[in-house]
C-alpha cells in the first residue's frame, strides 16, 4: 500500500505541472466553452498520463498514472472553485 501511495504521489508531482500548463493554454484563448473545461482538462490529464506510462513504464501502471492525471486535470481546470461559486 505504501509503495502505491508513493508512486501515485511521485507521478502526480511529475504530471501536475505539465497538465496545468496545457489546461492554461486551453483556457486563455477560450478554445473550449467553460462548461466543457473540467471534462476536457481531466481528459488531457488522462491522455498525458497514459502516454507517460507507455514512455516510462517504471513510473507505474497506466491506471495509477491516469488517476493522477484526473486529479491534475481537475485541479488545473479549477473544478473545485467552480463548484464553490455555484452555491
Biopython code that builds the backbone (N, CA, C, O; Angstrom):
import numpy as np
from Bio.PDB.StructureBuilder import StructureBuilder

atoms = [
    (1, "UNK", "N", (0.826, -1.196, 0.000)),
    (1, "UNK", "CA", (0.000, 0.000, 0.000)),
    (1, "UNK", "C", (0.869, 1.259, 0.000)),
    (1, "UNK", "O", (0.598, 2.224, -0.714)),
    (2, "UNK", "N", (1.921, 1.220, 0.820)),
    (2, "UNK", "CA", (2.797, 2.385, 0.902)),
    (2, "UNK", "C", (3.496, 2.643, -0.432)),
    (2, "UNK", "O", (3.687, 3.792, -0.831)),
    (3, "UNK", "N", (3.875, 1.562, -1.117)),
    (3, "UNK", "CA", (4.529, 1.707, -2.420)),
    (3, "UNK", "C", (3.579, 2.345, -3.431)),
    (3, "UNK", "O", (3.990, 3.207, -4.209)),
    (4, "UNK", "N", (2.318, 1.931, -3.425)),
    (4, "UNK", "CA", (1.335, 2.502, -4.357)),
    (4, "UNK", "C", (1.112, 3.981, -4.076)),
    (4, "UNK", "O", (1.023, 4.781, -5.008)),
    (5, "UNK", "N", (1.021, 4.352, -2.806)),
    (5, "UNK", "CA", (0.825, 5.764, -2.453)),
    (5, "UNK", "C", (2.030, 6.586, -2.882)),
    (5, "UNK", "O", (1.872, 7.682, -3.420)),
    (6, "UNK", "N", (3.232, 6.070, -2.651)),
    (6, "UNK", "CA", (4.438, 6.786, -3.070)),
    (6, "UNK", "C", (4.498, 6.956, -4.580)),
    (6, "UNK", "O", (4.910, 8.008, -5.069)),
    (7, "UNK", "N", (4.090, 5.928, -5.329)),
    (7, "UNK", "CA", (4.095, 6.032, -6.789)),
    (7, "UNK", "C", (3.074, 7.056, -7.269)),
    (7, "UNK", "O", (3.361, 7.847, -8.168)),
    (8, "UNK", "N", (1.888, 7.045, -6.674)),
    (8, "UNK", "CA", (0.855, 7.996, -7.086)),
    (8, "UNK", "C", (1.288, 9.421, -6.781)),
    (8, "UNK", "O", (1.134, 10.309, -7.620)),
    (9, "UNK", "N", (1.830, 9.649, -5.584)),
    (9, "UNK", "CA", (2.283, 10.994, -5.238)),
    (9, "UNK", "C", (3.455, 11.423, -6.107)),
    (9, "UNK", "O", (3.513, 12.567, -6.557)),
    (10, "UNK", "N", (4.389, 10.504, -6.346)),
    (10, "UNK", "CA", (5.548, 10.837, -7.167)),
    (10, "UNK", "C", (5.178, 11.173, -8.597)),
    (10, "UNK", "O", (5.699, 12.131, -9.168)),
    (11, "UNK", "N", (4.290, 10.398, -9.173)),
    (11, "UNK", "CA", (3.886, 10.683, -10.550)),
    (11, "UNK", "C", (2.982, 11.898, -10.612)),
    (11, "UNK", "O", (2.975, 12.614, -11.613)),
    (12, "UNK", "N", (2.223, 12.138, -9.561)),
    (12, "UNK", "CA", (1.394, 13.342, -9.527)),
    (12, "UNK", "C", (2.236, 14.599, -9.579)),
    (12, "UNK", "O", (1.850, 15.593, -10.196)),
    (13, "UNK", "N", (3.384, 14.552, -8.931)),
    (13, "UNK", "CA", (4.294, 15.695, -8.956)),
    (13, "UNK", "C", (4.844, 15.904, -10.358)),
    (13, "UNK", "O", (5.083, 17.043, -10.761)),
    (14, "UNK", "N", (5.048, 14.838, -11.099)),
    (14, "UNK", "CA", (5.537, 14.947, -12.476)),
    (14, "UNK", "C", (4.427, 15.426, -13.409)),
    (14, "UNK", "O", (4.653, 16.294, -14.253)),
    (15, "UNK", "N", (3.243, 14.867, -13.260)),
    (15, "UNK", "CA", (2.147, 15.130, -14.188)),
    (15, "UNK", "C", (1.519, 16.503, -13.977)),
    (15, "UNK", "O", (1.223, 17.205, -14.944)),
    (16, "UNK", "N", (1.316, 16.888, -12.729)),
    (16, "UNK", "CA", (0.534, 18.088, -12.422)),
    (16, "UNK", "C", (1.013, 19.356, -13.115)),
    (16, "UNK", "O", (0.196, 20.023, -13.750)),
    (17, "UNK", "N", (2.291, 19.730, -13.031)),
    (17, "UNK", "CA", (2.688, 20.993, -13.664)),
    (17, "UNK", "C", (2.468, 21.014, -15.176)),
    (17, "UNK", "O", (2.067, 22.034, -15.735)),
    (18, "UNK", "N", (2.729, 19.900, -15.824)),
    (18, "UNK", "CA", (2.580, 19.860, -17.279)),
    (18, "UNK", "C", (1.112, 19.944, -17.671)),
    (18, "UNK", "O", (0.761, 20.652, -18.615)),
    (19, "UNK", "N", (0.256, 19.228, -16.957)),
    (19, "UNK", "CA", (-1.178, 19.280, -17.249)),
    (19, "UNK", "C", (-1.727, 20.673, -16.953)),
    (19, "UNK", "O", (-2.562, 21.176, -17.704)),
    (20, "UNK", "N", (-1.275, 21.297, -15.879)),
    (20, "UNK", "CA", (-1.731, 22.648, -15.554)),
    (20, "UNK", "C", (-1.360, 23.616, -16.671)),
    (20, "UNK", "O", (-2.173, 24.458, -17.053)),
    (21, "UNK", "N", (-0.159, 23.506, -17.192)),
    (21, "UNK", "CA", (0.260, 24.384, -18.295)),
    (21, "UNK", "C", (-0.596, 24.139, -19.530)),
    (21, "UNK", "O", (-1.042, 25.092, -20.169)),
    (22, "UNK", "N", (-0.832, 22.872, -19.877)),
    (22, "UNK", "CA", (-1.657, 22.564, -21.053)),
    (22, "UNK", "C", (-3.079, 23.101, -20.894)),
    (22, "UNK", "O", (-3.653, 23.633, -21.844)),
    (23, "UNK", "N", (-3.639, 22.963, -19.707)),
    (23, "UNK", "CA", (-5.002, 23.447, -19.483)),
    (23, "UNK", "C", (-5.047, 24.970, -19.512)),
    (23, "UNK", "O", (-6.007, 25.544, -20.026)),
    (24, "UNK", "N", (-4.038, 25.629, -18.975)),
    (24, "UNK", "CA", (-3.995, 27.093, -19.036)),
    (24, "UNK", "C", (-3.917, 27.575, -20.482)),
    (24, "UNK", "O", (-4.512, 28.593, -20.835)),
    (25, "UNK", "N", (-3.184, 26.844, -21.312)),
    (25, "UNK", "CA", (-3.119, 27.191, -22.736)),
    (25, "UNK", "C", (-4.502, 27.054, -23.372)),
    (25, "UNK", "O", (-4.868, 27.847, -24.240)),
    (26, "UNK", "N", (-5.269, 26.050, -22.944)),
    (26, "UNK", "CA", (-6.630, 25.873, -23.473)),
    (26, "UNK", "C", (-7.578, 26.952, -22.941)),
    (26, "UNK", "O", (-8.501, 27.358, -23.646)),
    (27, "UNK", "N", (-7.364, 27.419, -21.712)),
    (27, "UNK", "CA", (-8.274, 28.372, -21.080)),
    (27, "UNK", "C", (-8.130, 29.789, -21.638)),
    (27, "UNK", "O", (-9.130, 30.479, -21.840)),
    (28, "UNK", "N", (-6.921, 30.217, -21.882)),
    (28, "UNK", "CA", (-6.681, 31.624, -22.211)),
    (28, "UNK", "C", (-7.376, 32.101, -23.487)),
    (28, "UNK", "O", (-8.080, 33.110, -23.433)),
    (29, "UNK", "N", (-7.217, 31.440, -24.617)),
    (29, "UNK", "CA", (-7.897, 31.949, -25.817)),
    (29, "UNK", "C", (-9.338, 31.460, -25.954)),
    (29, "UNK", "O", (-9.933, 31.590, -27.023)),
    (30, "UNK", "N", (-9.905, 30.901, -24.884)),
    (30, "UNK", "CA", (-11.278, 30.376, -24.901)),
    (30, "UNK", "C", (-11.482, 29.349, -26.009)),
    (30, "UNK", "O", (-12.458, 29.410, -26.757)),
    (31, "UNK", "N", (-10.555, 28.412, -26.103)),
    (31, "UNK", "CA", (-10.676, 27.343, -27.093)),
    (31, "UNK", "C", (-11.832, 26.405, -26.779)),
    (31, "UNK", "O", (-12.439, 25.826, -27.679)),
    (32, "UNK", "N", (-12.128, 26.262, -25.499)),
    (32, "UNK", "CA", (-13.168, 25.338, -25.056)),
    (32, "UNK", "C", (-14.184, 26.112, -24.233)),
    (32, "UNK", "O", (-13.797, 26.905, -23.374)),
    (33, "UNK", "N", (-15.485, 25.903, -24.473)),
    (33, "UNK", "CA", (-16.500, 26.561, -23.649)),
    (33, "UNK", "C", (-16.331, 26.183, -22.177)),
    (33, "UNK", "O", (-15.879, 25.080, -21.869)),
    (34, "UNK", "N", (-16.687, 27.081, -21.278)),
    (34, "UNK", "CA", (-16.426, 26.867, -19.857)),
    (34, "UNK", "C", (-17.122, 25.627, -19.298)),
    (34, "UNK", "O", (-16.609, 25.005, -18.368)),
    (35, "UNK", "N", (-18.282, 25.256, -19.849)),
    (35, "UNK", "CA", (-18.964, 24.072, -19.316)),
    (35, "UNK", "C", (-18.232, 22.775, -19.666)),
    (35, "UNK", "O", (-18.437, 21.755, -19.008)),
    (36, "UNK", "N", (-17.390, 22.804, -20.685)),
    (36, "UNK", "CA", (-16.631, 21.616, -21.084)),
    (36, "UNK", "C", (-15.187, 21.660, -20.606)),
    (36, "UNK", "O", (-14.409, 20.757, -20.913)),
    (37, "UNK", "N", (-14.821, 22.682, -19.871)),
    (37, "UNK", "CA", (-13.430, 22.832, -19.463)),
    (37, "UNK", "C", (-12.985, 21.740, -18.492)),
    (37, "UNK", "O", (-11.916, 21.158, -18.674)),
    (38, "UNK", "N", (-13.776, 21.455, -17.478)),
    (38, "UNK", "CA", (-13.387, 20.440, -16.486)),
    (38, "UNK", "C", (-13.259, 19.046, -17.108)),
    (38, "UNK", "O", (-12.246, 18.381, -16.888)),
    (39, "UNK", "N", (-14.259, 18.578, -17.884)),
    (39, "UNK", "CA", (-14.074, 17.260, -18.508)),
    (39, "UNK", "C", (-12.900, 17.226, -19.491)),
    (39, "UNK", "O", (-12.186, 16.227, -19.579)),
    (40, "UNK", "N", (-12.708, 18.315, -20.223)),
    (40, "UNK", "CA", (-11.590, 18.363, -21.173)),
    (40, "UNK", "C", (-10.253, 18.336, -20.448)),
    (40, "UNK", "O", (-9.313, 17.676, -20.894)),
    (41, "UNK", "N", (-10.167, 19.048, -19.337)),
    (41, "UNK", "CA", (-8.925, 19.069, -18.566)),
    (41, "UNK", "C", (-8.621, 17.695, -17.984)),
    (41, "UNK", "O", (-7.468, 17.263, -17.985)),
    (42, "UNK", "N", (-9.635, 17.013, -17.491)),
    (42, "UNK", "CA", (-9.434, 15.654, -16.965)),
    (42, "UNK", "C", (-9.014, 14.708, -18.081)),
    (42, "UNK", "O", (-8.163, 13.843, -17.877)),
    (43, "UNK", "N", (-9.610, 14.871, -19.260)),
    (43, "UNK", "CA", (-9.237, 14.040, -20.403)),
    (43, "UNK", "C", (-7.782, 14.292, -20.803)),
    (43, "UNK", "O", (-7.051, 13.348, -21.102)),
    (44, "UNK", "N", (-7.359, 15.556, -20.812)),
    (44, "UNK", "CA", (-5.964, 15.881, -21.124)),
    (44, "UNK", "C", (-5.040, 15.238, -20.091)),
    (44, "UNK", "O", (-3.986, 14.704, -20.439)),
    (45, "UNK", "N", (-5.439, 15.292, -18.825)),
    (45, "UNK", "CA", (-4.640, 14.667, -17.775)),
    (45, "UNK", "C", (-4.511, 13.169, -17.956)),
    (45, "UNK", "O", (-3.424, 12.611, -17.807)),
    (46, "UNK", "N", (-5.622, 12.516, -18.279)),
    (46, "UNK", "CA", (-5.594, 11.065, -18.506)),
    (46, "UNK", "C", (-4.730, 10.733, -19.716)),
    (46, "UNK", "O", (-3.900, 9.825, -19.664)),
    (47, "UNK", "N", (-4.927, 11.468, -20.798)),
    (47, "UNK", "CA", (-4.172, 11.216, -22.023)),
    (47, "UNK", "C", (-2.671, 11.384, -21.793)),
    (47, "UNK", "O", (-1.871, 10.546, -22.211)),
    (48, "UNK", "N", (-2.301, 12.467, -21.129)),
    (48, "UNK", "CA", (-0.885, 12.696, -20.847)),
    (48, "UNK", "C", (-0.329, 11.602, -19.942)),
    (48, "UNK", "O", (0.798, 11.150, -20.145)),
    (49, "UNK", "N", (-1.098, 11.173, -18.954)),
    (49, "UNK", "CA", (-0.642, 10.136, -18.032)),
    (49, "UNK", "C", (-0.447, 8.798, -18.738)),
    (49, "UNK", "O", (0.519, 8.085, -18.465)),
    (50, "UNK", "N", (-1.352, 8.458, -19.634)),
    (50, "UNK", "CA", (-1.222, 7.191, -20.360)),
    (50, "UNK", "C", (0.000, 7.225, -21.280)),
    (50, "UNK", "O", (0.738, 6.244, -21.370)),
    (51, "UNK", "N", (0.211, 8.342, -21.955)),
    (51, "UNK", "CA", (1.403, 8.471, -22.806)),
    (51, "UNK", "C", (2.665, 8.369, -21.953)),
    (51, "UNK", "O", (3.638, 7.726, -22.347)),
    (52, "UNK", "N", (2.642, 9.004, -20.787)),
    (52, "UNK", "CA", (3.790, 8.941, -19.887)),
    (52, "UNK", "C", (4.040, 7.515, -19.404)),
    (52, "UNK", "O", (5.190, 7.089, -19.291)),
    (53, "UNK", "N", (2.968, 6.778, -19.118)),
    (53, "UNK", "CA", (3.145, 5.396, -18.646)),
    (53, "UNK", "C", (3.669, 4.483, -19.752)),
    (53, "UNK", "O", (4.400, 3.532, -19.475)),
    (54, "UNK", "N", (3.300, 4.765, -20.997)),
    (54, "UNK", "CA", (3.828, 3.967, -22.107)),
    (54, "UNK", "C", (5.285, 4.308, -22.392)),
    (54, "UNK", "O", (6.066, 3.448, -22.799)),
    (55, "UNK", "N", (5.645, 5.572, -22.176)),
    (55, "UNK", "CA", (7.015, 6.008, -22.419)),
    (55, "UNK", "C", (7.955, 5.553, -21.307)),
    (55, "UNK", "O", (9.062, 5.083, -21.569)),
    (56, "UNK", "N", (7.501, 5.700, -20.067)),
    (56, "UNK", "CA", (8.306, 5.332, -18.900)),
    (56, "UNK", "C", (7.535, 4.326, -18.050)),
    (56, "UNK", "O", (6.898, 4.721, -17.073)),
    (57, "UNK", "N", (7.573, 3.048, -18.391)),
    (57, "UNK", "CA", (6.777, 2.052, -17.664)),
    (57, "UNK", "C", (7.192, 1.874, -16.202)),
    (57, "UNK", "O", (6.415, 1.351, -15.403)),
    (58, "UNK", "N", (8.399, 2.299, -15.845)),
    (58, "UNK", "CA", (8.848, 2.150, -14.457)),
    (58, "UNK", "C", (8.137, 3.101, -13.501)),
    (58, "UNK", "O", (8.186, 2.900, -12.288)),
    (59, "UNK", "N", (7.483, 4.123, -14.018)),
    (59, "UNK", "CA", (6.780, 5.077, -13.150)),
    (59, "UNK", "C", (5.558, 4.467, -12.488)),
    (59, "UNK", "O", (5.163, 4.902, -11.406)),
    (60, "UNK", "N", (4.965, 3.488, -13.103)),
    (60, "UNK", "CA", (3.774, 2.856, -12.545)),
    (60, "UNK", "C", (2.852, 2.407, -13.660)),
    (60, "UNK", "O", (3.118, 2.637, -14.840)),
    (61, "UNK", "N", (1.774, 1.769, -13.271)),
    (61, "UNK", "CA", (0.820, 1.296, -14.273)),
    (61, "UNK", "C", (0.040, 2.474, -14.846)),
    (61, "UNK", "O", (0.006, 3.556, -14.260)),
    (62, "UNK", "N", (-0.580, 2.251, -15.991)),
    (62, "UNK", "CA", (-1.320, 3.345, -16.618)),
    (62, "UNK", "C", (-2.532, 3.722, -15.777)),
    (62, "UNK", "O", (-2.977, 4.870, -15.819)),
    (63, "UNK", "N", (-3.074, 2.774, -15.014)),
    (63, "UNK", "CA", (-4.217, 3.093, -14.164)),
    (63, "UNK", "C", (-3.820, 4.048, -13.041)),
    (63, "UNK", "O", (-4.558, 4.983, -12.730)),
    (64, "UNK", "N", (-2.667, 3.819, -12.436)),
    (64, "UNK", "CA", (-2.191, 4.713, -11.384)),
    (64, "UNK", "C", (-1.922, 6.102, -11.939)),
    (64, "UNK", "O", (-2.295, 7.109, -11.337)),
    (65, "UNK", "N", (-1.278, 6.143, -13.084)),
    (65, "UNK", "CA", (-0.965, 7.434, -13.682)),
    (65, "UNK", "C", (-2.220, 8.142, -14.173)),
    (65, "UNK", "O", (-2.302, 9.369, -14.108)),
    (66, "UNK", "N", (-3.191, 7.392, -14.659)),
    (66, "UNK", "CA", (-4.442, 8.002, -15.116)),
    (66, "UNK", "C", (-5.177, 8.657, -13.954)),
    (66, "UNK", "O", (-5.771, 9.722, -14.122)),
    (67, "UNK", "N", (-5.146, 8.037, -12.784)),
    (67, "UNK", "CA", (-5.777, 8.642, -11.614)),
    (67, "UNK", "C", (-5.096, 9.961, -11.262)),
    (67, "UNK", "O", (-5.765, 10.942, -10.937)),
    (68, "UNK", "N", (-3.776, 9.984, -11.326)),
    (68, "UNK", "CA", (-3.048, 11.229, -11.092)),
    (68, "UNK", "C", (-3.396, 12.263, -12.153)),
    (68, "UNK", "O", (-3.488, 13.453, -11.855)),
    (69, "UNK", "N", (-3.589, 11.818, -13.385)),
    (69, "UNK", "CA", (-3.967, 12.725, -14.468)),
    (69, "UNK", "C", (-5.344, 13.326, -14.268)),
    (69, "UNK", "O", (-5.556, 14.500, -14.571)),
    (70, "UNK", "N", (-6.284, 12.537, -13.760)),
    (70, "UNK", "CA", (-7.629, 13.052, -13.481)),
    (70, "UNK", "C", (-7.562, 14.135, -12.419)),
    (70, "UNK", "O", (-8.172, 15.195, -12.564)),
    (71, "UNK", "N", (-6.826, 13.870, -11.357)),
    (71, "UNK", "CA", (-6.706, 14.852, -10.276)),
    (71, "UNK", "C", (-6.010, 16.110, -10.775)),
    (71, "UNK", "O", (-6.437, 17.222, -10.462)),
    (72, "UNK", "N", (-4.946, 15.945, -11.545)),
    (72, "UNK", "CA", (-4.228, 17.106, -12.078)),
    (72, "UNK", "C", (-5.116, 17.923, -13.006)),
    (72, "UNK", "O", (-5.093, 19.153, -12.963)),
    (73, "UNK", "N", (-5.892, 17.256, -13.836)),
    (73, "UNK", "CA", (-6.804, 17.970, -14.731)),
    (73, "UNK", "C", (-7.894, 18.701, -13.982)),
    (73, "UNK", "O", (-8.252, 19.823, -14.341)),
    (74, "UNK", "N", (-8.426, 18.078, -12.942)),
    (74, "UNK", "CA", (-9.473, 18.725, -12.148)),
    (74, "UNK", "C", (-8.938, 19.957, -11.432)),
    (74, "UNK", "O", (-9.605, 20.990, -11.375)),
    (75, "UNK", "N", (-7.746, 19.846, -10.894)),
    (75, "UNK", "CA", (-7.143, 20.996, -10.224)),
    (75, "UNK", "C", (-6.841, 22.093, -11.230)),
    (75, "UNK", "O", (-7.099, 23.267, -10.963)),
    (76, "UNK", "N", (-6.303, 21.728, -12.374)),
    (76, "UNK", "CA", (-5.935, 22.714, -13.386)),
    (76, "UNK", "C", (-7.146, 23.451, -13.938)),
    (76, "UNK", "O", (-7.054, 24.634, -14.265)),
    (77, "UNK", "N", (-8.271, 22.770, -14.042)),
    (77, "UNK", "CA", (-9.455, 23.425, -14.599)),
    (77, "UNK", "C", (-10.142, 24.320, -13.593)),
    (77, "UNK", "O", (-11.003, 25.121, -13.957)),
    (78, "UNK", "N", (-9.771, 24.193, -12.331)),
    (78, "UNK", "CA", (-10.427, 24.983, -11.299)),
    (78, "UNK", "C", (-11.770, 24.402, -10.917)),
    (78, "UNK", "O", (-12.667, 25.139, -10.507)),
    (79, "UNK", "N", (-11.926, 23.097, -11.042)),
    (79, "UNK", "CA", (-13.216, 22.464, -10.782)),
    (79, "UNK", "C", (-13.657, 22.680, -9.337)),
    (79, "UNK", "O", (-14.853, 22.776, -9.061)),
    (80, "UNK", "N", (-12.708, 22.757, -8.426)),
    (80, "UNK", "CA", (-13.068, 22.942, -7.026)),
    (80, "UNK", "C", (-13.609, 24.346, -6.787)),
    (80, "UNK", "O", (-14.558, 24.516, -6.021)),
    (81, "UNK", "N", (-13.029, 25.343, -7.423)),
    (81, "UNK", "CA", (-13.548, 26.703, -7.258)),
    (81, "UNK", "C", (-14.849, 26.887, -8.019)),
    (81, "UNK", "O", (-15.703, 27.661, -7.587)),
    (82, "UNK", "N", (-15.021, 26.199, -9.135)),
    (82, "UNK", "CA", (-16.272, 26.300, -9.890)),
    (82, "UNK", "C", (-17.438, 25.755, -9.093)),
    (82, "UNK", "O", (-18.531, 26.320, -9.138)),
    (83, "UNK", "N", (-17.231, 24.674, -8.366)),
    (83, "UNK", "CA", (-18.328, 24.103, -7.585)),
    (83, "UNK", "C", (-18.675, 24.991, -6.407)),
    (83, "UNK", "O", (-19.836, 25.031, -5.999)),
    (84, "UNK", "N", (-17.715, 25.700, -5.849)),
    (84, "UNK", "CA", (-17.999, 26.597, -4.734)),
    (84, "UNK", "C", (-18.702, 27.868, -5.189)),
    (84, "UNK", "O", (-19.465, 28.450, -4.419)),
    (85, "UNK", "N", (-18.467, 28.309, -6.405)),
    (85, "UNK", "CA", (-19.084, 29.536, -6.899)),
    (85, "UNK", "C", (-20.566, 29.367, -7.201)),
    (85, "UNK", "O", (-21.315, 30.342, -7.141)),
    (86, "UNK", "N", (-21.005, 28.169, -7.519)),
    (86, "UNK", "CA", (-22.390, 27.958, -7.930)),
    (86, "UNK", "C", (-23.339, 27.817, -6.754)),
    (86, "UNK", "O", (-24.547, 27.698, -6.959)),
    (87, "UNK", "N", (-22.837, 27.826, -5.542)),
    (87, "UNK", "CA", (-23.706, 27.680, -4.374)),
    (87, "UNK", "C", (-24.462, 28.948, -4.090)),
    (87, "UNK", "O", (-25.242, 29.002, -3.139)),
]
sb = StructureBuilder()
sb.init_structure("model")
sb.init_model(0)
sb.init_chain("A")
sb.init_seg("    ")
for serial, (resi, resn, name, xyz) in enumerate(atoms, 1):
    if name == "N":
        sb.init_residue(resn, " ", resi, " ")
    sb.init_atom(name, np.array(xyz, "f"), 0.0, 1.0, " ", f" {name:<3s}", serial, name[0])
structure = sb.get_structure()
